[in-house]
Amino acid sequence: MSGAPLRASRLEEARPRPQLVREHWTSLDGPWRFAHDDGEVGEREAWFEPEHRLERTIVVPFPPESAASGIADDRFHDVVWYQRDVPWDAVLQAGHGAERPRLHLRFGAVDYRARVWVNGRFVGEHEGGHTPFSFDVTDALLPGRTQHVALRAEDRAADVEQPRGKQDWQEDAHVIWYRRTTGIWQPVWLEATPETFVEQLHFTTDIARGSVTYEVRLNRPPAPGTRCRVELFDGEEPIAEAAAVVTTQRHTGTVTIPRLLNGQDREGLLWSPESPRLVDATVTVEDASGTVDTVAGYLGLRTTGVRDGRFVLNGLPRTLRSVLSQGYWPQSHLAAPGAAALREEVELILALGFDAARVHQKIEDPRFLYWADRLGLLLWGEAPATYRFSATAVERLSREWLEALDRDRSHPSIVTWVPMNESWGIQDVAADPAQRAFARALVQLTRAVDPSRPVISNDGWEHLESDVFSVHDYDHDPVAVRARYRDEAAAAALRAGTGPAGRAMVLTDAFDPGAPLMLTEFGGVEFLLDRSGAPGDSWGYSTAGSAEQFEETLRALYDALRASTVLAGSCYTQLTDTMQEANGLLTEDRRPKLPVPVIRAIVTGERTPAPPEA
């Protein structure tokens, strides 16, 4: 690297893959050529060849259903095509050359199935609409010339066996489901690497032992004599270093941080919402000839878990103040309208008094996770659901969830995993042994990959092996809400019985009665700030007719929760209005329905600041 060392946690504009960055890369976002392929003739007619020119233009990474894409067609189109010409200068800007001869074409997410060609040559395919993938396109390059990239995306609107989250299976969005997101919806970029390179990094913190376990995955087995050096920095201050001989493609080692061993001095290094301190990491792989690859990453020194009916962060109990985030924008749908919007979203959630967010039915853009890491927002990582149970759905959801865990498990902001929600995709879990087995298997699969975080088997009801006893309750009567969560006796009755939604709360005798009780969906109060701007019939779980009634309802619900002696956290539904759902604290364009200080005071229980004197 030239100039100042690259520090991944100090980037003012988050990279598409913020925890594994190199100095050189080239964005391919922007105008691409585009076409619907309703007759599904594109492959047969070789639309991937440079000679075939698609006629329309789309702005990547905005899905074609959205206005931001320039297409704005939200009808059913199961297959779409993209083309992009990439000048040779862009290849060179990505770092391609003698030291980094391998060129990779990377996609943040393409919904749902992608096939990719470069210069008419097929380079690979990927299935899974929320997770990243890349292809080594070196052998398809035409040196010194403009390169032609083509992508076919297949997203079957009626296929309810693919993980789709809140994407509607009907042509018009209804109730709590939204317009679909087809094709490219996260960044596309080029990046060059050496022949042997770092493919993935992971970090796991053990504060009690004063150490960090690092995992470095290479793209291929290392040459004899290859070494790996990991350096950790607090700002520009080196705080730890370890080096080891690498003999396998997946190398694991431990680096001790002396400052963590001093129990009276470690607090200043730990990551928390109050002090989101990030540790930078530089990983260098060397063989006998010298440096092979150098990448920058970061980590947060923190632990998370549950104990004695409480959620625990860094060994200390914490009552979570969370909000449900759909991660949806009116002009760009599941894609953020721009990189800055992701930072602004995190900042807004924190300004409203929340310390956590449950990103709902979506594997969020890594740049959002970056700002949550950097600014101190706790997150629950959740899988988008299928709607039908089958062997195909089991295979698809398991594979995509494993890819999500591999992408995100080093983000300190993520403190809980939620592979299933409200029995979506396992609607008969109470009676079907196969569906119960799948829910249990996803929990155990998650723990096998990442034993460091709590896991919820089925958020809301019909729990099996959950570390958190989570409940969804949209009762808008504060008296009933207060009674339902008043004390341990009320919580025990809830665990043993039928929940507010009419479903059994627990489906196993082995459920831990000491699991923290959290109200992970509540509220859902519909209030239209501007009725003239409503996009048709609006929807909510209950309704407020005025700002005064909206404020009164919010205060009453939060006061009822604060009266509980057993709740370990709550999650308000929801952050923003989303299409026909008008139950946000903000409108869909992020305008607060009440003054931000008022919402913050309601959420935190603090006094509302007095207005300034005239």
Number of C-alpha atoms within 10 A of each C-alpha: 10 6 5 6 11 19 19 26 23 13 11 10 13 22 19 23 19 22 28 21 21 22 15 15 20 18 16 20 16 15 18 20 18 23 21 19 17 12 9 13 11 18 12 8 10 12 22 28 18 19 11 12 15 18 9 14 17 21 19 24 28 31 30 30 23 23 17 21 22 17 18 16 14 18 14 18 18 20 24 22 24 26 28 21 17 15 13 16 13 18 24 18 16 22 23 24 15 8 14 18 14 20 25 20 21 20 22 21 26 31 25 24 19 25 18 24 23 26 20 18 17 16 18 15 16 19 21 23 28 26 25 24 18 19 17 17 20 17 11 17 17 13 10 11 12 16 20 22 22 24 23 26 26 23 24 18 21 13 14 19 21 27 29 27 24 21 22 20 20 15 14 13 17 17 13 14 18 23 23 28 27 29 29 28 26 25 24 22 17 26 26 27 24 19 14 19 22 22 15 16 24 22 23 23 21 16 20 13 12 18 20 21 14 19 16 23 18 20 14 14 15 21 15 12 12 20 20 22 16 21 18 24 17 14 14 11 10 14 17 18 17 14 16 15 16 24 14 16 16 18 18 17 16 18 18 19 19 13 17 22 15 12 11 9 10 16 16 11 18 18 24 25 18 10 14 21 24 25 25 25 26 21 22 19 25 20 18 11 8 10 15 21 21 22 23 23 24 27 25 23 25 22 22 18 21 21 14 11 20 23 26 21 18 17 15 13 17 14 16 21 19 29 30 23 23 23 23 20 20 18 19 22 25 26 27 25 18 11 17 14 14 23 21 14 19 24 16 16 19 20 14 22 22 22 22 27 28 27 19 22 23 24 22 23 24 22 22 23 26 28 23 27 27 23 21 24 25 24 23 20 26 24 26 25 26 24 20 18 19 15 10 12 19 20 12 17 24 20 13 22 23 15 16 19 18 16 18 18 21 21 22 31 30 22 23 22 24 24 23 25 22 19 23 18 23 23 15 14 21 18 10 11 11 15 20 20 12 17 25 19 15 24 23 16 15 24 15 10 12 17 13 18 18 23 27 28 32 29 25 25 26 28 29 25 23 23 26 29 32 28 27 22 19 20 17 19 13 18 12 13 23 20 15 20 25 19 15 14 12 15 21 13 13 18 23 14 14 15 20 18 15 9 15 17 24 23 18 13 9 9 17 15 16 15 19 24 24 24 23 24 22 23 23 27 25 21 27 25 19 9 10 8 8 14 11 10 11 19 22 21 16 16 18 18 11 12 14 10 13 19 16 13 20 22 19 18 23 21 17 20 22 19 15 19 12 20 24 24 21 26 24 28 26 26 27 26 30 26 25 20 28 27 27 28 28 21 21 20 12 16 15 18 19 16 10 18 18 17 22 21 16 22 23 15 14 12 11 13 10 7 7 5 4 3
